[in-house]
Amino acid sequence: MNKEEIAFLQGLLETPSPTGCEEPVAQLVRERLAGTADEIATDTMGTVTARLEGRGAGPALMLAAHMDEVGLMVTYISDEGFLSVAMVGGVDAAVLPGMRVDVHTESGVLRGVVGRKPIHLISPDERKNVTPMDKLVIDLGLPADQVKERVRIGDEITYGVGFELFGEGMAVSRAFDDKCGVYVAARVLENLAEAGRAEGAFIAAATVQEEIGTRGAITCAHAVNPDVALAFDVTHATDYPGIEKSKYGSITCGEGPVIARGPNINPVVFRRLVAAAEAEGIPYQLEAEPSVTGTDARAIQVTRGGIPTGLISVPLRYMHTPTEVVCLEDLDNTVKLITRFALDLHGDLSFVPGMGDGTGEKVSAGEQIEDSERAAAESEAARMDDVMESLDREVRAIEDFISSEE
């Protein structure tokens, strides 16, 4: 990842976009792709779609990544000017005490701190407990009258931290979930444009409100109605102490993108993702998803008459905390993988399970008839074998009876 790409990623991460307030990141996406995409649209939910037309009649591919981040919302302002808050998305109250936060008001951003009594004033029993969300307050360091003048109920709040490189090839920031996916979607569109475009159209979708129920993906997938779709998100890395691999799988930062398997995933899309990774020599990992996933894939798959959907993730440590960690090489390899997957799509593919050769290559009607006749013949032969074996057993039983009577 070069300096220009890192700067784009950092800009996405540090631009606030708590769920329901994604407009600033949406503007970054529109600005970035304005000179590359053939068409850019923003729907009434706030989702941005950037379309790159294909050079042929291949299937239209949509890549969805959500641009909202978890945060807090102001629910009450005390007479003393302290803010009470509720979570927007899955925020762990345990990580909040002592945090610096940004309160996004109509007049600008206010720095706040999440206050808690010092350890000297906390009883031994109280020290063992996590302070619940409704008992936490945010201190803006301002007189109460100024707080009430500038802050309104419903103002949203984000962690007051940003992007930083550390270690060997690692990066830490809030909101890698899932603004690193918005970065990936934009880079794939740019790669396809540089490569002369895929056979079919490619649509990069920066969706909204994923953290409260994949809401942007629901409306976007219905409107775009692609022939095939990929959702990109982060997944839990299990390569640090305290994570039970037998329960959550073995997922390691730096060992490549993660390709999901399960009922939320079209089997043809899965096989073609694996084939693309192997063709490019890209390391990849597999993840079992035995039910619906907590990603945009869950909504896309069941849109309209059903959209064949895959899910690609990168390993992420400490999800939904202010210090989410990823390996930048995993992002680079994900861009390469999805670019190859898109370039390999062509018009003769079928994503209907069981109606192709396993990788989506269509089987002709004649071949299907031959396969059906062959299967029927094999089934009949197996049935006759069972009949003959049953007759042999009966004959042996009769012979044994006659021998015993003699």
Sequence and secondary structure as in RCSB ss.txt:
>XXXX:A:sequence
MNKEEIAFLQGLLETPSPTGCEEPVAQLVRERLAGTADEIATDTMGTVTARLEGRGAGPALMLAAHMDEVGLMVT
YISDEGFLSVAMVGGVDAAVLPGMRVDVHTESGVLRGVVGRKPIHLISPDERKNVTPMDKLVIDLGLPADQVKER
VRIGDEITYGVGFELFGEGMAVSRAFDDKCGVYVAARVLENLAEAGRAEGAFIAAATVQEEIGTRGAITCAHAVN
PDVALAFDVTHATDYPGIEKSKYGSITCGEGPVIARGPNINPVVFRRLVAAAEAEGIPYQLEAEPSVTGTDARAI
QVTRGGIPTGLISVPLRYMHTPTEVVCLEDLDNTVKLITRFALDLHGDLSFVPGMGDGTGEKVSAGEQIEDSERA
AAESEAARMDDVMESLDREVRAIEDFISSEE
>XXXX:A:secstr
  HHHHHHHHHHHHS  BTT  HHHHHHHHHHHTTT SEEEE TT  EEEEE  SSS   EEEEEE  B EEEEE
EE TTS EEEEEESS  GGG TT EEEEEETTEEEEEEEE   GGGS HHHHTS   GGG EEE SS HHHHHHH
  TT EEEES   EEETTTEEEES HHHHHHHHHHHHHHHHHHHTT  SS EEEEEE  GGGTSHHHHHHHHHH 
 SEEEEEEEEE   STT  HHHH    TTS  EEEESTTS HHHHHHHHHHHHHHT   EEEE  S  SSTHHHH
HTSTT   EEEEEEEEBSTTSTTEEEEHHHHHHHHHHHHHHHHH  TTB  STTSBSSSSBB  HHHHHHHHHHH
HHHHHHHHHHHHHHHHHHHHHHHHHHHHHH 
